[in-house]
């Protein structure tokens, strides 16, 4: 079988930091869809980049349709993930506060003049406030995942570490 490689334009967000990860995901999805020929593949929006890459790859190659499923969040707005089980209560609480902060920040972006500068400042502010390592905080167009300076059709993407556990989300 032909080795799956990501185009350079797709080596962004998680793909930039997790070399080979999405190639592996695409390989597994390719084999699965090839074997069972599903009419639909349902994938969560929490890992938006994964959904984006799988949808583009699978729908180009097969008749299967990849359908997005809403991110399920707890009462404090934290996206549900098996990784949350690896966190202590204090870290979980910190993650919830961070996401609530990000949701409010995203809402405020429509009133901002210099988005890039504001997002950069927010990344530093959150890193210091929660004493965490933020791998990235980026605003991207949800149709093509290109970096954008417009809030319309955009999502705010974050990857950060809490107690050595890597969490991702998009708002």
Long-range contacts (C-beta under 8 A, 24 or more apart in sequence): 4-30, 4-57, 6-53, 10-53, 10-145, 12-49, 12-140, 12-145, 12-147, 13-49, 13-136, 13-138, 13-140, 13-145, 13-157, 13-159, 14-47, 14-49, 14-50, 14-159, 14-168, 15-49, 15-53, 16-136, 17-135, 17-136, 17-159, 22-49, 22-50, 22-53, 25-50, 25-53, 25-54, 26-53, 26-54, 26-57, 29-54, 29-57, 29-58, 30-57, 30-58, 30-61, 33-58, 33-61, 33-62, 33-64, 34-62, 37-62, 37-63, 37-64, 38-64, 39-63, 39-64, 39-65, 40-64, 40-65, 40-66, 40-67, 41-65, 41-66, 41-67, 42-66, 42-67, 42-69, 43-67, 43-68, 43-69, 44-68, 44-69, 44-70, 44-71, 44-72, 45-69, 45-70, 45-71, 45-170, 46-71, 46-79, 46-81, 46-168, 46-169, 46-170, 47-168, 48-142, 48-155, 48-157, 48-170, 49-145, 49-157, 52-145, 71-169, 76-100, 77-103, 79-169, 81-167, 83-165, 83-166, 83-167, 84-167, 86-163, 86-165, 87-162, 87-163, 87-165, 88-163, 91-162, 91-163, 91-165, 94-130, 94-132, 94-162, 95-162, 95-167, 97-130, 98-126, 98-130, 98-132, 98-160, 99-169, 99-171, 101-126, 101-129, 102-126, 102-156, 102-158, 102-169, 102-171, 103-171, 105-156, 106-151, 106-156, 106-171, 109-139, 109-151, 109-156, 110-151, 115-139, 115-149, 115-150, 115-151, 116-149, 119-156, 132-160, 132-161, 132-162, 133-160, 133-161, 134-158, 134-159, 134-160, 135-159, 135-160, 135-161, 135-166
